[in-house]
Amino acid sequence: MKLASYRVRGRDSFGVVAGEGVVDLKLRLGPRYDGLIDLLRDDGVERAREAARGVRADYPFRDVEWRPPLLSPEKILCIGINYANRNADYGDQEIPKYPSMFYRAPDSLVGHERPIVRPRESEQLDYEGEIALVIGRGGRRIAREAALDHVLGVTLCNEGTIRDWIRHGKFNVTQGKNWDATGSIGPWIATSDEVDLTRPLRITVKINGEVTQDDTTANMIKSFSDLIAYVSTFMTLKPGDIIVTGTPVKLTPPGDPPRWLKPGDTIEIEVPEIGVLRNTVVAEQ
């Protein structure tokens, strides 16, 4: 099952993807749920599945404006330098013992097919294609062996970054990671009964049709289970929390200057089991 949030006919809603359209759950489940977050917190996923079973789509994709799948997650936790070959890019051959982490604000991410905004203050808009875990069942000190049981599903993220703002402070990256509308997430959540998270997933990123990232989760330093176990050691994970799991190395030849995104560029992030997250860059007005 694929769960999505969107705007249609002037109202915000959410539903289940059916072919090239969506089954509107807000119409079928009534006022009990205002959005997908409410559904998750009420353990309503099976209710959603039943409501959409055998039902034709209410709206075709062309009629909906995609929103981030979860509009107000309590936590968006991002993992840095989590692919072995990218760790080497930083001049470090030793595998790190613990993950690198930082937060993102919900307003820094837009939905599928929505414009990503390059701000007036910088031309150094960068991209990072990533797989994001969505927590369906909360917990604290979750055992690694049970970690995937707590995952509702997965989505895709362009963890967009303003590079020259990464080191404004001595020890942090928060400023460069949280500019409004500089990244994206979506297009939907593919539930874990459809995606085998124990097997490698291939993630590919294209800029204007050119492949610029291509790797599999087999090369992750810390697996999905490792990340959930680690994070839940020091904080309680809750339904709707998101863990963005790291980006592979870029395929730019060594020594080439960075390739910043510019207005008009289109970024596509694909994992076949999930779908394609697509956005185009615009300049801030």
C-alpha positions as CSV (number, residue, x, y, z in Angstrom):
1,M,0.0,0.0,0.0
2,K,1.2,3.5,-0.8
3,L,-0.1,6.4,1.4
4,A,0.0,10.0,0.2
5,S,-1.0,13.5,1.3
6,Y,-2.2,16.0,-1.3
7,R,-4.3,19.0,-2.0
8,V,-7.3,18.6,-4.2
9,R,-10.2,20.9,-5.1
10,G,-9.1,23.5,-2.6
11,R,-8.8,21.1,0.4
12,D,-6.0,19.1,2.0
13,S,-6.5,15.4,2.1
14,F,-4.8,12.0,2.2
15,G,-5.3,8.7,0.6
16,V,-4.1,5.4,-0.9
17,V,-2.4,5.3,-4.3
18,A,-4.4,3.2,-6.8
19,G,-2.9,2.9,-10.2
20,E,-2.5,6.4,-11.6
21,G,-4.9,8.0,-9.0
22,V,-5.7,8.2,-5.3
23,V,-8.5,6.7,-3.2
24,D,-9.4,9.6,-0.9
25,L,-9.4,8.4,2.8
26,K,-10.7,11.6,4.2
27,L,-13.9,11.1,2.3
28,R,-14.2,7.5,3.5
29,L,-12.9,7.7,7.1
30,G,-14.6,10.9,8.1
31,P,-13.6,13.6,10.5
32,R,-11.8,11.2,12.9
33,Y,-8.5,11.7,10.9
34,D,-7.3,15.1,9.7
35,G,-4.2,13.6,8.1
36,L,-1.9,10.7,7.9
37,I,-0.2,11.5,11.2
38,D,-3.6,11.1,13.0
39,L,-4.1,7.8,11.2
40,L,-0.7,6.5,12.4
41,R,-1.1,7.7,15.9
42,D,-4.5,5.9,16.1
43,D,-3.0,2.7,14.7
44,G,-5.4,3.1,11.8
45,V,-3.4,1.7,8.9
46,E,-5.4,-1.5,8.6
47,R,-8.6,0.7,8.6
48,A,-7.1,2.6,5.7
49,R,-6.2,-0.6,3.9
50,E,-9.8,-1.9,4.3
51,A,-11.3,1.4,3.2
52,A,-9.3,1.3,-0.1
53,R,-9.6,-2.4,-0.9
54,G,-11.1,-2.9,-4.3
55,V,-12.1,0.8,-4.7
56,R,-11.5,2.8,-7.8
57,A,-9.4,6.0,-7.6
58,D,-11.4,9.2,-6.7
59,Y,-8.9,11.6,-8.3
60,P,-6.3,11.0,-11.0
61,F,-2.7,12.2,-10.3
62,R,-3.1,15.2,-12.6
63,D,-5.8,16.6,-10.3
64,V,-3.8,16.5,-7.1
65,E,-1.0,18.8,-5.7
66,W,1.4,16.6,-3.8
67,R,2.3,17.5,-0.3
68,P,4.9,15.9,2.0
69,P,3.4,12.5,3.0
70,L,3.4,13.6,6.7
71,L,2.7,17.3,7.1
72,S,3.7,17.8,10.8
73,P,6.0,15.0,12.0
74,E,7.4,15.5,15.5
75,K,10.9,14.5,14.4
76,I,12.8,14.6,11.1
77,L,16.1,13.0,12.0
78,C,18.9,13.0,9.4
79,I,21.9,10.7,9.2
80,G,25.1,12.0,7.7
81,I,28.0,10.1,5.9
82,N,26.3,6.7,6.1
83,Y,27.7,5.0,2.9
84,A,31.1,3.5,3.1
85,N,32.4,5.0,-0.1
86,R,31.2,8.5,1.0
87,N,33.0,8.1,4.3
88,A,36.2,7.6,2.3
89,D,35.4,10.9,0.5
90,Y,35.9,12.7,3.7
91,G,39.4,11.2,4.0
92,D,38.4,8.8,6.7
93,Q,39.1,5.1,6.1
94,E,38.0,4.1,9.6
95,I,34.3,3.0,9.9
96,P,32.6,5.3,12.5
97,K,31.4,3.7,15.6
98,Y,28.2,5.9,15.9
99,P,26.1,7.7,13.3
100,S,26.3,11.4,12.6
101,M,23.0,13.1,13.1
102,F,21.1,16.4,12.7
103,Y,17.5,17.7,12.6
104,R,15.5,19.1,9.7
105,A,12.4,21.3,10.0
106,P,9.2,20.2,8.1
107,D,9.1,23.5,6.2
108,S,12.5,22.8,4.7
109,L,10.9,20.0,2.6
110,V,8.3,20.2,-0.2
111,G,6.3,17.5,-1.8
112,H,6.6,15.6,-5.1
113,E,6.5,17.8,-8.2
114,R,6.6,21.0,-6.1
115,P,9.4,23.6,-6.8
116,I,12.5,23.6,-4.8
117,V,13.7,27.1,-4.0
118,R,17.2,28.4,-4.4
119,P,17.4,31.4,-1.9
120,R,18.7,34.8,-2.8
121,E,21.5,34.5,-0.3
122,S,23.4,31.7,-2.0
123,E,24.0,29.9,-5.3
124,Q,25.3,26.8,-3.5
125,L,22.1,24.7,-3.5
126,D,23.1,21.1,-3.3
127,Y,21.1,17.8,-3.4
128,E,21.3,14.5,-1.6
129,G,19.1,11.5,-2.6
130,E,18.1,9.4,0.3
131,I,15.7,6.8,1.6
132,A,13.7,7.8,4.6
133,L,12.1,5.5,7.2
134,V,8.7,6.3,8.6
135,I,8.1,5.0,12.1
136,G,4.7,3.3,12.6
137,R,5.1,1.9,16.1
138,G,6.9,3.9,18.7
139,G,9.3,2.7,21.3
140,R,12.3,3.3,23.4
141,R,15.5,1.2,23.5
142,I,14.3,-0.8,20.6
143,A,16.3,-4.0,20.0
144,R,18.1,-4.1,16.7
145,E,16.5,-7.5,16.0
146,A,13.0,-6.0,16.4
147,A,13.7,-2.6,14.8
148,L,12.1,-3.2,11.4
149,D,8.8,-4.2,13.1
150,H,8.5,-0.5,14.1
151,V,8.7,0.8,10.5
152,L,5.5,1.7,8.8
153,G,7.2,2.1,5.5
154,V,9.7,4.1,3.4
155,T,9.7,7.3,1.3
156,L,12.3,9.2,-0.7
157,C,14.0,12.5,0.3
158,N,16.1,15.1,-1.5
159,E,18.0,16.3,1.5
160,G,18.8,19.7,-0.1
161,T,21.6,21.8,1.4
162,I,22.9,25.3,1.2
163,R,26.6,24.4,1.3
164,D,28.2,27.7,2.2
165,W,25.9,27.9,5.2
166,I,27.0,24.5,6.6
167,R,29.8,25.9,8.7
168,H,28.4,29.3,9.8
169,G,28.8,27.9,13.3
170,K,31.9,26.0,14.4
171,F,30.3,22.6,15.1
172,N,27.0,22.4,13.4
173,V,25.3,22.0,10.0
174,T,21.8,23.2,11.0
175,Q,21.8,26.5,9.2
176,G,22.7,24.9,5.8
177,K,20.1,22.1,6.2
178,N,17.0,24.1,7.1
179,W,16.3,26.8,4.5
180,D,12.6,26.8,3.6
181,A,11.7,24.6,0.6
182,T,15.3,23.6,-0.3
183,G,14.6,19.9,-0.2
184,S,11.7,17.5,-0.9
185,I,10.1,14.3,0.4
186,G,7.7,11.8,-1.1
187,P,6.0,11.1,-3.4
188,W,4.3,8.8,-0.9
189,I,5.0,6.2,1.8
190,A,5.4,2.7,0.5
191,T,4.4,0.4,3.4
192,S,6.9,-2.2,4.6
193,D,4.6,-5.1,3.6
194,E,5.4,-4.0,0.0
195,V,9.1,-3.3,0.4
196,D,11.5,-5.9,1.9
197,L,13.7,-3.8,4.1
198,T,16.0,-6.7,4.8
199,R,17.2,-6.7,1.1
200,P,19.4,-4.1,-0.6
201,L,17.5,-1.2,-2.2
202,R,19.0,0.6,-5.2
203,I,18.8,4.4,-5.1
204,T,19.4,6.4,-8.3
205,V,19.5,10.2,-8.7
206,K,19.3,12.0,-12.0
207,I,19.8,15.7,-12.7
208,N,18.2,16.7,-16.0
209,G,18.3,13.0,-17.0
210,E,21.9,12.4,-16.1
211,V,22.7,9.8,-13.4
212,T,24.7,11.5,-10.6
213,Q,24.2,9.1,-7.7
214,D,23.7,5.3,-8.0
215,D,24.2,2.9,-5.1
216,T,22.5,0.3,-2.9
217,T,21.7,0.2,0.8
218,A,24.1,-2.8,1.0
219,N,26.8,-0.1,1.2
220,M,25.3,1.7,4.2
221,I,27.6,1.9,7.2
222,K,24.7,1.7,9.6
223,S,21.7,-0.3,8.5
224,F,18.1,0.7,9.0
225,S,17.9,-1.6,12.1
226,D,21.2,-0.1,13.5
227,L,19.8,3.5,13.1
228,I,16.5,2.7,14.9
229,A,18.2,0.9,17.7
230,Y,20.7,3.7,18.2
231,V,18.3,6.6,18.0
232,S,15.8,4.9,20.3
233,T,18.5,4.5,22.9
234,F,18.3,8.2,23.8
235,M,14.9,9.3,22.6
236,T,11.4,7.8,22.3
237,L,10.5,7.2,18.7
238,K,6.8,7.9,17.9
239,P,4.4,7.1,15.0
240,G,5.1,9.5,12.2
241,D,8.7,10.2,13.1
242,I,11.1,10.2,10.1
243,I,14.7,9.0,9.9
244,V,16.5,10.1,6.7
245,T,19.1,7.5,6.3
246,G,22.0,9.1,4.4
247,T,23.1,9.7,0.8
248,P,25.5,7.8,-1.5
249,V,28.6,9.3,-3.0
250,K,28.1,11.5,-6.1
251,L,29.5,10.3,-9.4
252,T,31.4,13.5,-10.1
253,P,34.9,12.8,-11.3
254,P,37.6,13.6,-8.6
255,G,38.8,17.1,-8.8
256,D,35.7,18.5,-10.6
257,P,34.2,21.6,-9.0
258,P,30.9,21.1,-7.2
259,R,27.8,21.2,-9.4
260,W,25.3,23.4,-7.7
261,L,21.6,23.2,-8.7
262,K,20.4,26.2,-10.7
263,P,16.9,27.4,-11.6
264,G,15.3,25.1,-14.2
265,D,17.2,21.9,-13.1
266,T,15.1,18.8,-12.5
267,I,16.0,16.3,-9.8
268,E,14.7,12.8,-9.9
269,I,15.3,10.3,-7.0
270,E,14.2,6.7,-7.7
271,V,14.0,3.5,-5.8
272,P,11.9,1.0,-7.9
273,E,10.2,-0.5,-4.9
274,I,9.0,3.0,-3.8
275,G,8.7,5.3,-6.8
276,V,10.2,8.5,-8.2
277,L,10.5,11.8,-6.3
278,R,10.7,14.6,-8.9
279,N,11.2,18.4,-8.3
280,T,12.4,21.4,-10.4
281,V,14.5,24.3,-9.0
282,V,13.3,27.9,-9.0
283,A,14.9,31.0,-7.9
284,E,13.5,32.8,-4.9
285,Q,11.5,35.8,-5.9
